[in-house]
Amino acid sequence: MFSDRISNTLPPEIVRLRAQDDPHGVFAQVPAGTAYSDGFRNVTNLQLHNAVNFTAGLIRKSLGESKTFETLAFIGPSDPRYIVMVMAGMKTGYKV
């Protein structure tokens, strides 16, 4: 069972496990437009996992892996992009 495996697991690994175990499970819902009447769009566990890996790749290509836990600044809305950036930073040795 998934919950039995996460007690000592780092968050990026939890994202990977969720994508593996339930790829179509909903991680978040984001607005589909500028008004509530536009509805919401689901962000799946697999989409989150792919976004974290893609962003981690961009960080590695641009800055390399951090050896001293440097800080990356990210200024943006409080939405799934923030989670993606934090997880990608963790995977590459940075704090966000």
VEXRO-240870 format. One record per residue: residue in three letters; chain; x negated, y negated, z of N, C-alpha, C in turn. Coordinates in steps of 0.2 Angstrom, whole numbers. Layout:
<recs>
REC	ALA	A	X	Y	Z	X	Y	Z	X	Y	Z $
...
</recs>
This chain:
<recs>
REC	MET	A	-4	6	0	0	0	0	-4	-6	0 $
REC	PHE	A	-2	-11	-4	-6	-17	-4	-8	-21	2 $
REC	SER	A	-3	-21	7	-4	-25	13	-9	-22	17 $
REC	ASP	A	-10	-15	17	-15	-12	21	-22	-13	19 $
REC	ARG	A	-23	-16	12	-30	-17	10	-32	-24	10 $
REC	ILE	A	-28	-29	13	-30	-36	13	-33	-39	19 $
REC	SER	A	-33	-35	25	-35	-38	31	-42	-41	31 $
REC	ASN	A	-47	-38	28	-53	-41	28	-56	-43	21 $
REC	THR	A	-51	-45	16	-52	-46	9	-52	-53	8 $
REC	LEU	A	-57	-56	4	-57	-63	2	-51	-64	-3 $
REC	PRO	A	-49	-71	-2	-43	-73	-7	-44	-71	-14 $
REC	PRO	A	-50	-72	-17	-50	-71	-25	-49	-63	-26 $
REC	GLU	A	-51	-59	-21	-50	-52	-22	-43	-50	-21 $
REC	ILE	A	-39	-54	-17	-32	-53	-16	-29	-54	-22 $
REC	VAL	A	-31	-60	-25	-28	-62	-32	-29	-56	-37 $
REC	ARG	A	-35	-53	-37	-36	-48	-42	-32	-42	-40 $
REC	LEU	A	-31	-40	-34	-27	-34	-32	-20	-35	-34 $
REC	ARG	A	-17	-41	-32	-10	-43	-34	-9	-42	-42 $
REC	ALA	A	-14	-45	-46	-13	-44	-53	-13	-37	-55 $
REC	GLN	A	-17	-33	-52	-18	-26	-54	-12	-22	-52 $
REC	ASP	A	-9	-23	-45	-3	-20	-43	3	-22	-45 $
REC	ASP	A	4	-28	-47	10	-31	-49	9	-37	-53 $
REC	PRO	A	7	-36	-60	5	-41	-64	11	-46	-66 $
REC	HIS	A	17	-43	-66	22	-48	-68	26	-51	-62 $
REC	GLY	A	23	-50	-56	26	-53	-50	25	-60	-50 $
REC	VAL	A	30	-64	-47	30	-71	-47	25	-74	-42 $
REC	PHE	A	20	-77	-44	16	-81	-39	19	-87	-37 $
REC	ALA	A	21	-91	-42	24	-98	-41	29	-99	-46 $
REC	GLN	A	33	-104	-45	38	-107	-50	36	-114	-50 $
REC	VAL	A	35	-117	-57	33	-124	-58	39	-127	-62 $
REC	PRO	A	40	-133	-62	45	-137	-66	44	-136	-73 $
REC	ALA	A	49	-134	-77	49	-133	-84	49	-140	-88 $
REC	GLY	A	51	-145	-84	51	-152	-87	50	-157	-82 $
REC	THR	A	53	-163	-83	52	-169	-78	58	-169	-74 $
REC	ALA	A	64	-166	-75	70	-166	-71	71	-159	-68 $
REC	TYR	A	74	-159	-62	76	-152	-59	81	-149	-64 $
REC	SER	A	85	-152	-68	90	-149	-73	86	-145	-78 $
REC	ASP	A	79	-147	-79	76	-143	-84	74	-136	-82 $
REC	GLY	A	75	-135	-76	73	-128	-73	66	-127	-71 $
REC	PHE	A	64	-121	-70	58	-119	-68	55	-113	-72 $
REC	ARG	A	48	-113	-72	45	-108	-76	41	-104	-71 $
REC	ASN	A	41	-97	-72	37	-93	-67	30	-92	-69 $
REC	VAL	A	25	-92	-64	18	-91	-65	17	-84	-62 $
REC	THR	A	15	-79	-66	14	-73	-63	7	-71	-60 $
REC	ASN	A	7	-66	-56	0	-64	-53	-5	-63	-58 $
REC	LEU	A	-4	-60	-64	-9	-59	-69	-11	-66	-72 $
REC	GLN	A	-6	-71	-73	-8	-77	-76	-13	-81	-71 $
REC	LEU	A	-11	-80	-64	-15	-84	-59	-22	-80	-60 $
REC	HIS	A	-23	-74	-60	-29	-70	-60	-33	-73	-66 $
REC	ASN	A	-30	-73	-72	-33	-75	-78	-36	-82	-78 $
REC	ALA	A	-32	-87	-75	-33	-94	-74	-39	-94	-70 $
REC	VAL	A	-40	-91	-64	-45	-91	-59	-52	-89	-63 $
REC	ASN	A	-51	-83	-67	-57	-81	-70	-60	-85	-75 $
REC	PHE	A	-55	-88	-79	-57	-93	-84	-60	-99	-81 $
REC	THR	A	-57	-102	-76	-60	-108	-73	-67	-106	-69 $
REC	ALA	A	-68	-100	-66	-74	-98	-64	-79	-98	-69 $
REC	GLY	A	-77	-96	-75	-82	-95	-81	-84	-102	-83 $
REC	LEU	A	-79	-107	-83	-81	-114	-85	-86	-117	-80 $
REC	ILE	A	-85	-116	-73	-89	-118	-68	-96	-115	-69 $
REC	ARG	A	-97	-109	-70	-103	-105	-71	-107	-108	-77 $
REC	LYS	A	-103	-109	-82	-106	-112	-88	-109	-119	-87 $
REC	SER	A	-105	-123	-84	-107	-130	-83	-112	-131	-77 $
REC	LEU	A	-111	-128	-71	-115	-129	-65	-119	-123	-63 $
REC	GLY	A	-117	-117	-65	-121	-112	-63	-118	-109	-56 $
REC	GLU	A	-120	-104	-53	-118	-101	-47	-121	-106	-41 $
REC	SER	A	-117	-107	-36	-120	-111	-30	-124	-106	-26 $
REC	LYS	A	-130	-108	-24	-133	-104	-19	-133	-107	-12 $
REC	THR	A	-131	-113	-11	-131	-117	-5	-124	-119	-3 $
REC	PHE	A	-118	-116	-6	-111	-118	-4	-110	-126	-5 $
REC	GLU	A	-112	-128	-11	-111	-135	-12	-103	-137	-13 $
REC	THR	A	-102	-143	-13	-95	-145	-13	-93	-147	-20 $
REC	LEU	A	-87	-145	-23	-84	-147	-29	-78	-152	-27 $
REC	ALA	A	-78	-158	-30	-72	-162	-29	-67	-160	-34 $
REC	PHE	A	-61	-160	-32	-55	-159	-37	-49	-163	-34 $
REC	ILE	A	-47	-168	-39	-42	-172	-37	-36	-171	-42 $
REC	GLY	A	-31	-169	-39	-25	-167	-44	-19	-166	-40 $
REC	PRO	A	-13	-164	-43	-7	-163	-40	-8	-157	-36 $
REC	SER	A	-3	-156	-31	-3	-150	-26	2	-145	-30 $
REC	ASP	A	-1	-142	-35	2	-137	-38	-2	-131	-39 $
REC	PRO	A	0	-126	-43	-5	-120	-44	-12	-121	-47 $
REC	ARG	A	-13	-127	-50	-20	-129	-53	-24	-129	-47 $
REC	TYR	A	-22	-132	-41	-26	-133	-35	-29	-126	-33 $
REC	ILE	A	-24	-121	-32	-26	-114	-30	-31	-111	-35 $
REC	VAL	A	-30	-112	-41	-34	-110	-46	-41	-112	-45 $
REC	MET	A	-42	-119	-44	-48	-122	-43	-52	-119	-37 $
REC	VAL	A	-48	-119	-31	-51	-116	-25	-53	-109	-26 $
REC	MET	A	-49	-105	-29	-51	-98	-30	-58	-98	-34 $
REC	ALA	A	-58	-101	-40	-63	-101	-44	-70	-104	-41 $
REC	GLY	A	-69	-109	-37	-75	-111	-33	-77	-106	-28 $
REC	MET	A	-73	-102	-25	-75	-97	-21	-79	-92	-24 $
REC	LYS	A	-76	-90	-30	-79	-85	-34	-86	-87	-37 $
REC	THR	A	-88	-93	-37	-94	-96	-40	-99	-98	-34 $
REC	GLY	A	-96	-98	-28	-101	-100	-22	-100	-107	-20 $
REC	TYR	A	-95	-111	-23	-94	-118	-21	-88	-118	-16 $
REC	LYS	A	-88	-124	-12	-81	-125	-9	-78	-131	-12 $
REC	VAL	A	-72	-131	-12	-68	-136	-16	-64	-140	-11 $
</recs>
